Amino acid sequence: MNELNYQNIKNNIINARATDEQNLRKQLAYLYRVFDYYGWCDLIVTHLSARIPNQEALLILPFGLAFDEITPENLVKVDFDGNVIDSKFGFQINKNGTTVHRAVYRNFPEVNCILHTHSTYGVAVSNLEEDLLLLDQIAMMFHGKIGYHDFETLFINDNEQDHLLHDMQGKYSMILKNHGLISVGASITEAFWFHYYLETSCKLHVLTRSTGEKIKYPSQETVINTAAKYELWRNHNDHLEVSDSELLFDAAKRKIGYIFG
């Protein structure tokens, strides 16, 4: 890559904003590789997707490939009815796995990226009766913005789909009880921001509980005020040349190298 200075990082971020399908493929492929780097993958089972602008279609991984095998070219284009409309290498999809993605894109037009994982710490927290512990300044961002959905069946049917959509309203992220995690965003970088810190918060939840020591809980006032400041940050971030979420995702891409240019 070029010399590591702010101007080069900013240029990389600005170039990554292009809304054409080819760039979307590249950024989503990076996202899969980043999730593999952090260990948030379940070989071929979980899935990340992005809405294709101005089309009732999305991009998702081909069924049978692991996250570290994803490239811009082998991502599969699927319409909102679950039909494969472009698969360069003949791959099919996990059709049941796209059900939630298609439903969310149809019902929440502000959502352009959906991330679903079965990570170790995420599933561990999903198995607990208690909600996510909002103990540190990062976890506090999820106050009022994380949903919870009870596991109903292995293959999501219409009833559970409706329940899940209801539970997701107004949320950034969701803990699927006895299952895993979901995060959404208006962009790939925003969804990554929420999911990165959701995964971190789940890990800290498990590690904190594992000490067996008495937990220091922040006051409810502190949690509410901290969450409000995060929301204020989100709503006044557009004036920046590059957003915090773009900087975070670019830093994650540098961990694996700019392998797709």
Backbone hydrogen bonds, N-H to C=O, Kabsch-Sander energy under -0.5 kcal/mol:
donor,donor_aa,acceptor,acceptor_aa,energy
5,N,3,E,-1.5
9,I,5,N,-2.2
10,K,6,Y,-3.1
11,N,7,Q,-2.4
12,N,8,N,-2.3
13,I,9,I,-2.2
14,I,10,K,-2.7
15,N,11,N,-2.5
16,A,12,N,-1.5
17,R,14,I,-1.2
18,A,15,N,-1.1
24,L,20,D,-2.1
25,R,21,E,-2.5
26,K,22,Q,-1.9
27,Q,23,N,-2.7
28,L,24,L,-2.4
29,A,25,R,-2.4
30,Y,26,K,-2.3
31,L,27,Q,-1.9
32,Y,28,L,-2.2
33,R,29,A,-2.1
34,V,30,Y,-2.7
35,F,31,L,-2.5
36,D,32,Y,-2.0
37,Y,33,R,-2.2
38,Y,34,V,-2.0
39,G,35,F,-0.5
39,G,36,D,-1.0
40,W,35,F,-2.6
44,I,42,D,-0.5
45,V,42,D,-2.2
47,H,116,H,-0.8
49,S,114,I,-2.6
50,A,59,L,-1.4
51,R,112,N,-2.4
52,I,57,A,-2.4
55,Q,52,I,-1.5
57,A,55,Q,-1.6
58,L,78,V,-2.7
59,L,50,A,-2.3
60,I,76,V,-1.9
61,L,48,L,-0.5
63,F,92,Q,-2.6
65,L,62,P,-1.6
67,F,43,L,-0.6
69,E,66,A,-1.9
70,I,67,F,-1.3
75,L,71,T,-0.8
76,V,60,I,-3.0
77,K,86,D,-2.8
78,V,58,L,-2.7
78,V,76,V,-0.5
79,D,83,N,-2.6
80,F,56,E,-1.5
82,G,79,D,-2.1
85,I,77,K,-2.7
86,D,77,K,-1.4
90,G,87,S,-1.7
95,K,93,I,-1.3
98,T,94,N,-1.1
98,T,95,K,-0.7
99,T,95,K,-0.5
99,T,96,N,-1.1
102,R,98,T,-2.9
103,A,99,T,-2.2
104,V,100,V,-2.7
105,Y,101,H,-2.5
106,R,102,R,-1.9
107,N,103,A,-2.0
108,F,104,V,-2.6
111,V,108,F,-2.2
112,N,185,G,-2.9
113,C,185,G,-1.3
114,I,49,S,-1.8
115,L,183,S,-2.9
116,H,47,H,-1.6
117,T,181,L,-1.8
123,V,119,S,-3.0
124,A,120,T,-2.0
125,V,121,Y,-2.2
126,S,122,G,-2.0
127,N,123,V,-1.4
128,L,125,V,-1.6
135,L,133,L,-1.1
140,M,136,D,-1.9
141,M,138,I,-1.7
142,F,139,A,-1.9
143,H,140,M,-1.8
145,K,142,F,-2.0
146,I,142,F,-0.7
147,G,173,S,-2.7
149,H,175,I,-2.1
156,I,154,L,-0.6
161,Q,157,N,-2.5
162,D,158,D,-2.1
163,H,159,N,-2.0
164,L,160,E,-2.9
165,L,161,Q,-2.4
166,H,162,D,-2.0
167,D,163,H,-2.3
168,M,164,L,-1.4
169,Q,165,L,-0.7
169,Q,166,H,-0.8
171,K,168,M,-2.2
172,Y,145,K,-2.5
173,S,145,K,-1.6
174,M,182,I,-2.9
175,I,147,G,-2.6
176,L,174,M,-0.7
176,L,180,G,-2.8
177,K,149,H,-2.4
177,K,175,I,-0.9
178,N,126,S,-1.4
179,H,176,L,-1.8
180,G,176,L,-1.8
181,L,117,T,-2.3
182,I,174,M,-2.2
183,S,115,L,-2.1
184,V,172,Y,-2.6
185,G,113,C,-1.6
191,A,187,S,-2.3
192,F,188,I,-2.4
193,W,189,T,-2.3
194,F,190,E,-2.1
195,H,191,A,-2.5
196,Y,192,F,-3.2
197,Y,193,W,-1.9
198,L,194,F,-1.8
199,E,195,H,-2.9
200,T,196,Y,-2.0
201,S,197,Y,-2.2
202,C,198,L,-2.4
203,K,199,E,-2.2
204,L,200,T,-2.4
205,H,201,S,-2.1
206,V,202,C,-2.2
207,L,203,K,-2.6
208,T,204,L,-2.7
209,R,205,H,-2.3
210,S,206,V,-2.0
211,T,207,L,-0.8
211,T,208,T,-1.0
212,G,209,R,-1.2
217,Y,215,I,-0.9
223,V,219,S,-2.0
224,I,220,Q,-2.6
225,N,221,E,-2.6
226,T,222,T,-2.4
227,A,223,V,-2.4
228,A,224,I,-2.2
229,K,225,N,-1.8
230,Y,226,T,-1.9
231,E,227,A,-2.1
232,L,228,A,-2.3
233,W,229,K,-2.3
234,R,230,Y,-2.4
235,N,231,E,-2.0
236,H,232,L,-0.8
236,H,233,W,-0.9
237,N,234,R,-0.8
240,L,237,N,-1.3
247,L,243,S,-2.3
248,L,244,D,-2.5
249,F,245,S,-2.2
250,D,246,E,-2.4
251,A,247,L,-2.2
252,A,248,L,-2.0
253,K,249,F,-2.3
254,R,250,D,-1.9
255,K,251,A,-0.9
256,I,252,A,-0.8
256,I,253,K,-0.7
257,G,253,K,-1.2
259,I,257,G,-2.6
261,G,258,Y,-1.6
